Amino acid sequence: MFERPIECAFRTRFGNVVIINNLAIMTKIGLVDDDPSARTATSRLLRSNGYACVAYESGEAALADPDLLEMDCLILDIQLGGMTGFEIRDRLRTLGSGIPLFFVTAHSEADLAGWSSAIGDSHFLTKPFEEDKLIAMIEGLRRRG
């Protein structure tokens, strides 16, 4: 006889936590942005909303992290100094990862329209983005499971 998992969710100062059968699970988000001020501001926003955030200054640094594939989602700047956000996505897919992705860019909506085939069904925001939109996108992802 299998026991039904006991689940509850709550917010602590350490993050959004889900407890399933006494195992605490915090939403972990990877952030890749080569702009130090944008990286700092976004990681602070995520942490202040209860998420664990690991920030990387480049795609190469992110891909070198053995824990990257354990993230619940990744926020990728499209235009980075080295690899682009799309190249990071392609490398992750080559590794068999299905991590949900959010793309951010300082480029215009017109540029994004031209990139629509590269973005596919991923979510995207233009910088500067409204903080509530990013949080709503992440929460939508969590609800879909």
N, C-alpha and C positions, 0 to 999 in steps of 0.2 A: 504494500500500500504506500503510495507516494503522498507526502505532505504537500499541501498547496503552499507556494511561496507567500510569505508575509511581506508585504511591501508598504512602505510609507515614505513620504518625501518631505523635506523641510529645508529651510535656508539657515545656514549658520554664518558666522563671520569668516569661516574658512571656505565657504562655497555652497552651491546647490548640492544637496546630498540626498541620495536615494538609498534606503536601507531595504535590502532583500535578504530575508533569513539571517539577520544580524551581520550582513556584509555591507559596509558603507561604500557607495560608489559616487564619486564626484565627477561632474562633467569637465573633461580636460580638452582645452582648445589650443591648437598650435597656431601661431601667428608668424607669418613671414613677410617682413617689410624692411627694405633697406634704408628708409628714412627714420633716423633715430627718434625724432620728435613724434612722428606718427606711430611708431612702434610703442613708445612709452605711453602715449595717450591712450591708444587702443588697449594695451595690456592693462592699464589702470582701470579703464572702463569695464573690461571684462571681469577683473578681480572685484571691483566694487559692486558688481552685479552677481557675485557669488560663484564665479567660474574659476577653475584652475587654468592658468595660462602659461604656456611656454613660448617665449618670443625668440625668433631667429632673425639674424641680420641678412641672411642670404638663403637661397634655395639649397646651395651646397651644404651650408651648416645644418639646415633642417634634415636633409637626406642623410647626413652623417650621424644623426641621432638615432640610436637603436630603438628608442621609445617612441619614435614618430608614428609608427603604425598603430600605436595604442591610443592615439588621440580620438576623441569623439567627432571632431571636425577640424578643418584647417581653414584659416583665412589667409588668402594669398594675394599679395600685390601683383598686378599683371606685369608691370614694367619694373623689373629689378635690375640692379647693376650687372649681375651675371646671368644666371638662368632666368627665364621669364616664368610667370605663374603657370602659363600653359605647359612649359617644359617640365615643371615640377609635377603637374597633374599627369602628364604623359609617363613620366618615370614611375610615379606611384601606381598607375594602371598597369604598367609593365610588370611591377612587383605583385600584381594581383590585388591591390588595395582598393577597397570600395569606400574609403573615407569620404564623407560628404565635404564638398568644397564651397567656399564663398570667395569670390573674387572682388577685390577693391582696386580702383584706379583713379588717378587724377585726370585721366583723359575724358573727353566729352561723351555725351550720350551718342553722338553721331559716330564716334570711333567704336563705341560698343556695338552699335548696329552692324558695323562692318565685321566685327569679331563674333557675331552671334553664332556662327557655325563652330567656332573654336570654344566658345563658352558652353554651348550645348544646354543641358538642363540645370547647370550650376546656377547658383544665386550670385548676383553682383550688385555692388554699390559704387557710386562715384564719390570721390573725395571732394570736399569734406562731406561726410555722410551724417545723417541724423542718428544719434546714438540709439534712440528708441527703435529705429528700423533694424539695426544690426541685432539688437537683443531680441526683437520680435522674430527675426529670421532664425536665430539659434533656438529660441523656444519652440518655434514651429517644427524645426527639425527634431527636437527632443520629443514632442508630442507624437510625431509620426513613428518614432522609435527606430 
